[in-house]
Amino acid sequence: MAFNIDIGMDGQVHFDNLNFKIINNRRAAETFELFLNITNCEEGYEFQWSYNTQLYESSTITGLMASFNYLINQIVEAPEAKISALKISEARGVFDLLLEQQGDGILNMTVIELFEKAVNSYPGASAVRFGDQVLTYTELDLESNRLANYLLFKGIHKNDRVAIVLERGVNIIVSLLAVLKCGASYIPVDPHYPKDRVAFMIEDADAQFIITSLTHVNLFDNERVNTIVLDEAGRELERCSLERPDIEFGPETIAYILYTSGSTGKPKGAMVTHRNLAHFLKGMQNAFNITAQSRFLSVSSISFDASCFDNYLCLVNGAELVLTSNEIIKDGQLLLNEIEKRNISIILATPITFKLMLAASWDRKIPVTLLSAGEVLLPALAKELLPRCKALYNVYGPTETTVICTLTRILSDNRITIGAAIADTPIYILDDQMKPVEEGETGEIFIGGDGVSNGYWKREELTQQRFIPDPFSAKAGARMYRSGDLGRRKKNGEIKYEGRVDNQVKIRGFRIELGEIEYHLSRLHHVRDVATTVHEDQHGEKNIVAYIISDLEEGKDDSWFKKRK
């Protein structure tokens, strides 16, 4: 590394009877891997960074610039300070400072307001990356403003519902923010879902608009829904304003409706507000102390609420969100390569993702924090992960209570729990009479606090059954969610997961009602009765097995039924 200062040249160079101006030509090549040159100009001082692009990424240099600027400001403000008292970087980021200043007042802010705080603090930092495509915080803000204005031009109004059906990539993040900036709610839809399920979600949500691409436009045949194909937006989109739309909406506005499996055969949509998200982000920040130097690797589908951990916790902190292709997500070696190449610091994924990485000969320690979610973290898997990562956490939370409500750091493979509640989230373990059970006894897990969502879209009866008044809260109108999960509280306050009260299961992170599978199988021709169960092999891998009784008489031709299998 080289450091150079060129100051005062304006006053030291003279040419008789000539007017002149000194221009600093930027170097096309450099002899050092990292070179910082400081020179003065009319506006003050200019810091010129030159670096080897094969060794450093632009976001790394941006971080170094921010750290150097922070160091200089400390010296200017307190020139008498000892060098040992100076900090290299500002460990506490913009979201930390906001939490300190606002306290619970942050619950009155929308996700967009929190994002804009990060934009103002880290305008040139890398916000989102997908392969070689990178948007800074300013660029992401402006692009989402442009798309939001385009959506308004197309007729979207505040409180509308917009289905987003896109492949993984930068466009998803731009679209999420754009919809929210319109004061609307989005319905995240994985384009690889069965066509019937995609159609049901869009119709059930009464979506007024769909944002998609040419690749997936054939998934929709609902003429009542306006389809916006980003590939075809072209000049109309380019002509739209880069200013943020002047739309007023608040913390009680629904941010998204996320569909989960339903026992009646119909998925149900949980309505999550901006307040719910702010509560969740507050809890996550208290737990993980995310900074602008953090880097998230997103491996979750948009239709999983785990993606909210990546998208929003990252973007309110000025950190970098690294998106990956489906090809990388399914290949353990490619995942490991991406983690090391991008200097990833945190990943939330299901155990199956970590198993893929272990199967790819993961034989060295990587400074990355792993969060296991979606299904039970087995001791054998934890034992293999612990020596290979910086930290390992087990996290738990239903979609209805906004992503995560309990967590614990795993220090050994003994007695793994789902942890204790995140900040300001009461967790109750109750018996059949709605009375708290004794320590160590098993009961149903109920979750309270500001993470409890608004209930299920157009499922009033089910909402009343699952979202009930919280008799233990002093807050007027407080509700708690009946999770259907069983647990028992240990002496240290952590909760041990003990299964379900019904036949809901989780397979590779998917929340599945066995009743939904049975419902659809029972509708097949020649099926008289059906029962489903979960089979677990010696490696802990789970698969759903269905047993079917046919109404065909013995000896009759059952070739049709065999083909259906």
HELIX and SHEET records of a PDB file:
HELIX    1   1 MET A    9  GLN A   12  1                                   4    
HELIX    2   2 SER A   58  GLU A   77  1                                  20    
HELIX    3   3 ILE A   83  ALA A   85  5                                   3    
HELIX    4   4 VAL A   94  GLN A  102  1                                   9    
HELIX    5   5 GLY A  103  ASN A  108  5                                   6    
HELIX    6   6 VAL A  111  SER A  121  1                                  11    
HELIX    7   7 TYR A  137  PHE A  153  1                                  17    
HELIX    8   8 VAL A  170  LYS A  181  1                                  12    
HELIX    9   9 LYS A  195  ASP A  204  1                                  10    
HELIX   10  10 VAL A  217  LEU A  219  5                                   3    
HELIX   11  11 LEU A  230  GLU A  232  5                                   3    
HELIX   12  12 GLY A  234  GLU A  238  1                                   5    
HELIX   13  13 HIS A  274  PHE A  288  1                                  15    
HELIX   14  14 ALA A  306  CYS A  308  1                                   3    
HELIX   15  15 PHE A  309  LEU A  313  3                                   5    
HELIX   16  16 CYS A  314  LEU A  315  1                                   2    
HELIX   17  17 ASN A  326  ILE A  329  1                                   4    
HELIX   18  18 GLY A  332  LYS A  341  1                                  10    
HELIX   19  19 PRO A  351  ALA A  359  1                                   9    
HELIX   20  20 PRO A  379  LEU A  385  1                                   7    
HELIX   21  21 LEU A  386  ARG A  388  5                                   3    
HELIX   22  22 THR A  399  THR A  401  5                                   3    
HELIX   23  23 GLU A  460  ARG A  466  1                                   7    
HELIX   24  24 LEU A  514  SER A  522  1                                   9    
HELIX   25  25 SER A  559  ARG A  564  1                                   6    
SHEET    1   A 3 ALA A   2  ASP A   6  0                                        
SHEET    2   A 3 LEU A  34  CYS A  41  1                                        
SHEET    3   A 3 GLY A  44  TYR A  51 -1                                        
SHEET    1   B 9 GLN A 133  THR A 136  0                                        
SHEET    2   B 9 SER A 126  PHE A 130 -1                                        
SHEET    3   B 9 GLU A 320  LEU A 323  1                                        
SHEET    4   B 9 ARG A 295  SER A 298  1                                        
SHEET    5   B 9 ILE A 346  ALA A 349  1                                        
SHEET    6   B 9 ILE A 366  SER A 372  1                                        
SHEET    7   B 9 CYS A 389  TYR A 396  1                                        
SHEET    8   B 9 THR A 406  ARG A 409 -1                                        
SHEET    9   B 9 ALA A 420  ALA A 421 -1                                        
SHEET    1   C 4 SER A 185  PRO A 188  0                                        
SHEET    2   C 4 ARG A 161  VAL A 165  1                                        
SHEET    3   C 4 PHE A 209  THR A 212  1                                        
SHEET    4   C 4 ASN A 226  VAL A 229  1                                        
SHEET    1   D 2 ILE A 254  THR A 260  0                                        
SHEET    2   D 2 LYS A 268  THR A 273 -1                                        
SHEET    1   E 4 ILE A 427  LEU A 430  0                                        
SHEET    2   E 4 THR A 442  ILE A 447 -1                                        
SHEET    3   E 4 ARG A 479  ARG A 489 -1                                        
SHEET    4   E 4 PHE A 467  PRO A 469 -1                                        
SHEET    1   F 4 ILE A 427  LEU A 430  0                                        
SHEET    2   F 4 THR A 442  ILE A 447 -1                                        
SHEET    3   F 4 ARG A 479  ARG A 489 -1                                        
SHEET    4   F 4 ILE A 495  ARG A 500 -1                                        
SHEET    1   G 2 GLN A 504  ILE A 507  0                                        
SHEET    2   G 2 PHE A 510  GLU A 513 -1                                        
SHEET    1   H 2 VAL A 527  GLU A 536  0                                        
SHEET    2   H 2 LYS A 542  SER A 550 -1                                        
END                                                                             
